[in-house]
Amino acid sequence: MADEDLPDEIATENRRYHDRSRLIVDVHFDGADSTGVASTKDISLGGLYMSTQAEIPVGAILALRLPLGSEHVVVKAEVDYSNPGHGVGVKFSELSEPARALMVSELPQP
């Protein structure tokens, strides 16, 4: 999706600080009165986009459980933008050093 196809608030305000890698895995999420499993589209050390039909509001805090290699990472994330009925973009708010190290070793290089 090109920047011109994104809503203005995504294209101008939410520029990425980390390169994203294409990674499609099931992520378990819990928070904001929503619990479920979504599919990631891409991920970076800063956050990820997950496809879900759940309507999760911007600003919601979620706990995410991501499978990476033979392990799982549990991270807290804040919904940065929402595309109702399609998915949400989240930014990690508390990424521990062990979680960061696992992500660096397991994420595909962009």
Phi, psi and omega in degrees: 000125179281157180305325182291344178272350181272149173304149183307320183292335177279313186296323186260325187264337189245046177298144183277140176264345181236143175292137179264145176252142176285120180212122180246106177219162175278129178244131177271133180232151180210129178146165178054042180060022178229135174223137178176193178238131178235170178249130177284154173250317177208163185208151173216181175291346181264337182170194181203166172247132178234135178276123178203148176271353177295139178267105183246122186287152174302137180094347180295143177259128182238150167260127182244140176240113185248130173279127177226115184063229180264008182239177175234146176246134174249123182226154171267141181215152177247135178291119183267325174206155184229137175239082189312132180086352182236316181165182180221150172257130181237150173245137180290134181253336179219090180254109182292162179297318177297322179294318179299315181298318179296318179296317180299319183283332188257338183286139175296147177286135181292000000 
